Amino acid sequence: MKNNTVSLNQWSKQFTPAQKQKAKKANNYYAVVEEFQKTRKKLGLTQQQLADKVGIDRTVITKIETGARNTTLNSLMMFADALDKKLKISFV
């Protein structure tokens, strides 16, 4: 039986630096989306309840949480306010 496993390091060598950068950006984007959704759920809010607090349609929140829609900094600030949270952005 042949072992077809490949290390992550070996596998990632097939990608160009541009592809790696694009993947890194996507990963960072989805980390923000995941934190947004996690915070909403931790506070016990449905998408509809958060949408009502912000004054937008629920589908906007669905699209943000699935990555189908990119949101603005202004919108993130409105969401933070509706969640009684502070929006913190850091460059590390």
C-alpha positions in Angstrom: 0.0 0.0 0.0 1.4 3.4 -1.1 1.4 6.3 1.4 0.0 9.4 -0.4 0.5 11.8 2.4 2.2 15.1 1.8 3.4 17.6 4.5 1.8 21.0 4.5 5.2 22.5 3.8 5.6 20.3 0.7 2.1 21.0 -0.4 2.4 24.8 -0.1 5.5 24.8 -2.3 3.3 24.4 -5.4 1.8 27.9 -4.9 3.3 31.2 -6.2 4.0 34.0 -3.7 1.0 35.9 -5.1 -1.3 32.9 -4.5 0.1 32.5 -1.0 -0.6 36.2 -0.3 -4.1 35.9 -1.7 -4.8 32.9 0.6 -3.4 34.8 3.6 -5.7 37.7 2.9 -8.7 35.4 2.6 -7.8 33.7 5.8 -7.5 37.1 7.6 -10.9 38.1 6.2 -12.6 35.0 7.4 -11.1 35.3 10.8 -12.9 38.7 11.2 -16.1 37.2 9.9 -15.8 34.3 12.3 -15.2 36.7 15.2 -18.2 38.7 14.2 -20.5 35.7 14.1 -19.0 34.2 17.3 -19.7 37.4 19.2 -23.3 37.7 17.9 -24.0 34.1 19.0 -22.2 34.5 22.3 -24.5 37.4 23.1 -27.5 35.2 22.2 -28.6 37.3 19.3 -30.0 35.9 16.1 -29.2 37.5 12.8 -32.7 39.0 12.7 -32.3 40.5 16.2 -28.9 42.1 15.3 -30.3 43.4 12.0 -33.2 45.0 13.9 -30.8 46.6 16.3 -28.7 48.0 13.5 -31.7 48.9 11.3 -30.8 46.7 8.3 -32.2 43.7 6.5 -31.2 40.3 8.0 -29.9 39.2 4.6 -27.0 41.7 4.9 -25.8 39.9 8.1 -26.2 36.5 6.4 -24.1 37.7 3.5 -21.4 39.1 5.8 -21.2 36.0 7.8 -21.0 33.7 4.8 -18.4 36.0 3.1 -20.7 36.8 0.2 -20.6 40.5 1.1 -17.7 42.7 2.2 -18.6 45.2 4.8 -17.3 48.7 5.5 -15.5 50.1 8.5 -18.6 52.3 9.2 -20.8 49.2 9.2 -18.4 47.3 11.5 -18.6 50.3 13.9 -22.4 50.2 13.8 -22.4 46.5 14.5 -20.0 47.0 17.4 -22.3 49.6 18.9 -25.3 47.4 18.5 -23.4 44.6 20.2 -22.3 46.9 23.0 -18.7 46.2 22.1 -15.8 48.4 21.0 -14.3 47.8 17.6 -10.6 47.2 17.9 -8.3 47.0 14.8 -4.7 46.4 15.2 -1.8 46.0 12.7 0.5 43.3 13.9 
